Amino acid sequence: MASWQAHFISLLLRTTFKPRLAKALEAADARRLLESGAAHKVPDDLDVQPGEVAGIPGEWVVQHGSAPRANLLHLHGGGYFACSARTHRPYTCFFAAQGFRVFAPNYRLAPEHPFPAAIDDAQHVYLSLVRSLGGAQALVVTGDSAGGGLTLALMQRLREAQQPLPAAIALFSPWTDLATTGPSAIENEASCSMFVSEAIRRGAAGYLGGADALHPHASPLYADMRGLPPMLVHAAEREAMRDDSTRLVERARAAGVDVHFKLWPIVHHDWQMFQPFIPEARESLTMASAFLRAHVAQAAVATAAAAEAPAPHVARNAAPDVEVCIVGSGFSGLGMAIRLERAGIGSFCVLEQHGEIGGTWRDNTYPGCTCDIPSHLYSLSFAPKTDWSRMYPTQPEIRAYLHDCVARFDLAKRIRLNTRLEHAAYDEASGLWTVQTSGGSFSARFVVSAIGGLHRPAIPALPGIESFAGPSFHSARWDHTLDLKGKHVAVIGTGASAIQFVPQIAAQVAQLDLYQRTAPWVLPKLDRAIGPREQWALRHVPLYRTLWRWRLYWRQEMLAFGFAVKPQLLDRAKKMGLRLLRKQVPSEELRAQLTPSYQPGCKRILISNDYFPTLTQPHVKLVTAGIREVRPHSVLTDDGVERRADVIIYGTGFQATNTLGPLRVTGRGGVRLDEAWRGGMHAYYGTTVPGFPNFFMISGPNTGLGHNSVIFMFEAQIGYVLDCIATMRQRGLRTLEVRAHVEADHNEALQHRLRRTVWATGCRSWYLDANGRNVTLWPGFTFDYWRRMRRIDWRAYRTQAGPV
Ligand SMILES: Cc1cc2nc3c(=O)[nH]c(=O)nc-3n(C[C@H](O)[C@H](O)[C@H](O)COP(=O)(O)OP(=O)(O)OC[C@H]3O[C@@H](n4cnc5c(N)ncnc54)[C@H](O)[C@@H]3O)c2cc1C
């Protein structure tokens, strides 16, 4: 017999919650509904702390004053599109009270982050916990509803990658079949207190984002169950997802997995969420705790013998696992890898946190994404491509070029995909770096950070932004599953990306409102196709190819005169920009709104031939009033006008002034790089930092450009790093570290020069940090930077002899 409390809450859910969920067609509505009333009272003896594991935020829950018996990772439910560690405190608090040290991550949610983002996050968190615990034997994983499916998907991932599995797992009403093929979806539709099958299908489609519902990581019911850890499964007899559990148990048992299963009467889907009210919920969680604890104890006994082996000791002159660890596989990381490979320094690896190489040009897939530097200049000089199809390369062509570089230089064997650097720590005794990644730890003599500067999207802190009910995304996370046809679309921002995608989407949408804070300077784009004859000559006549590149280089470089020497010289650019406006925008009023009020170059100058004409179309509105508030279905501006918005697209750029972002780098004496950079980032020629021996950066502070190809700058830095490594090997030097006073003098001189440039003429740009310091751009000619980086000034460095 079920308790009256279980009856009562099931009835309440069936009459109030279920009909509202069935009608919530938009993810945001369903999200609000699922998250409403999530106010679990934390018992006094527990401590809930916000925290981060592997850069993923979440909550730690522990009991005061008692040593935890084991560690528990809880993956919350919510259909992959809703809920958080906070909403799921009924689980985490219960387990903490049972003696577990609990972490619940806020993994990324769909539809903004569809499959497999949640699994990626869960895996990163899990592996980081394993590392910090020194193994998986004292770790268990639990999950409810979608979190149960996610737990199983995580197990598949770990087993496939031969990574350590936890001591046991516990699943509560797990959602294991996104294809919704179980008979209970129909049979129990009426009796289920929470779902109609249509709502389940809708949730699945939102998470899958076009992926196959039968993919074993999306629907782990269809996965190979062999070798999974012992599992406890609790489900409800009359819930629509009952057969997600019954079939799972059947298949897991057939595959030889140790399964403890119980089907509970009356109670509803995920009833343990109501543990303060329903006795069955507490009973279920108590059973699960006992099961998990028993398996942790067994695992501990099983691994005790292995633990008696002597602890690894890094000897003073130990050889590293790899000589060089490069972090990042964009232009700079791949460029570094090619040069190391060609120099015969074969012991290196490239870490890439995602499943594909390419950096910027993998992430930015928005319509019309192109580069504003000519193709033959925006490529590596030591990996030339002669058949660029246009003067300015498009994103797919650059992406293909980078893949081609990997194949041409046989780099695939060096690249570790899906491997995120989590912590690089310098060990003074051995002179080596301990590199902790999401895929395990190793030692390296040199670490080269090539993580780029523009990879963390900036979303403005607009009032009410979280209340928006429709889909919204940043241009660097374009949602290709969303059909913009006939929609009212609000685009926020008029930077380099927005001016490229606005003309592309304008033709599809019913209404496009473009919210502009500052008008950009836009110049004509001298783009054209490169014909077969030119391509032939570029391939077969090396001198022609060299001259072509030089011509492009000097055309761009001339701009540096205006940017860094005499801003008044940019008057010509100003005239060109105004002429383009006059030619393409007949309306005087619109022209006035599109005319910038600052010096060209102070913010990045943009190039486009179709941006202005797009803004003259009747269904496109340039809005210059400030945004007062984002509402669920509209945007309200300071002039009191409210405009409908079905979709919001943020073309608001990147967080560029702290490029390392969440990367953890600990140097000599335990000093962390983020602490050393608390007052703003700085480095010696953007490449080396005092206190961080044998650590290099490519595209570090003050190496960006406003006028020419950054690839030229990358190549100068790559050559410098290679020279450091090669010379150290020749001279028998073990470590190299820039002297603090040299680096400080260098930066003072740099900031002094920057004060006279166009970037200091008063506009607000992403080149400046919170203190108004320009920490992103090189203040001069690129050939000057190249000249300074051509030879190492060894007086700037402290070195230490020793075997290399
Ligand atoms: C939309 C857009 C347009 C641009 N257009 C231009 C242009 O027209 N002209 C121009 O000169 N520049 C342009 N840029 C700048 C562009 O970023 C650089 O030109 C260049 O591509 C940067 O290359 P990178 O290798 O340094 O960094 P990225 O391309 O950002 O690559 C860094 C790589 O490091 C990986 N990574 C990061 N952290 C970790 C970690 N912890 N562990 C493992 N891997 C990690 C990332 O996943 C990524 O693959 C543009 C940038 C953007 C975003």
The ligand as an ORCA input file, in Angstrom:
! r2SCAN-3c Opt
* xyz 0 1
  C      33.842     35.353    -35.799
  C      35.301     35.666    -35.847
  C      35.827     36.258    -36.977
  C      37.173     36.566    -37.023
  N      37.639     37.158    -38.129
  C      38.929     37.490    -38.169
  C      39.442     38.170    -39.296
  O      38.682     38.473    -40.198
  N      40.757     38.474    -39.325
  C      41.589     38.161    -38.310
  O      42.783     38.449    -38.383
  N      41.140     37.517    -37.225
  C      39.830     37.193    -37.131
  N      39.351     36.579    -36.014
  C      40.277     36.285    -34.911
  C      40.651     34.780    -34.890
  O      40.246     34.289    -33.667
  C      42.119     34.629    -35.110
  O      42.399     35.179    -36.370
  C      42.604     33.180    -35.100
  O      41.781     32.309    -35.813
  C      42.825     32.678    -33.707
  O      43.463     31.436    -33.767
  P      43.996     30.743    -32.446
  O      44.552     29.425    -32.851
  O      44.928     31.635    -31.724
  O      42.715     30.593    -31.507
  P      41.370     29.806    -31.727
  O      41.020     29.732    -33.146
  O      40.397     30.414    -30.789
  O      41.711     28.312    -31.246
  C      41.936     28.019    -29.892
  C      41.647     26.533    -29.653
  O      42.006     26.220    -28.318
  C      41.040     25.320    -27.789
  N      41.074     25.422    -26.333
  C      40.745     26.504    -25.580
  N      40.897     26.213    -24.266
  C      41.334     24.926    -24.203
  C      41.676     24.048    -23.122
  N      41.590     24.445    -21.854
  N      42.082     22.796    -23.417
  C      42.174     22.363    -24.705
  N      41.856     23.154    -25.761
  C      41.452     24.416    -25.512
  C      39.745     25.822    -28.394
  O      38.750     24.833    -28.363
  C      40.185     26.178    -29.795
  O      40.045     25.093    -30.674
  C      38.021     36.269    -35.932
  C      37.481     35.687    -34.802
  C      36.142     35.383    -34.744
  C      35.595     34.765    -33.497
*
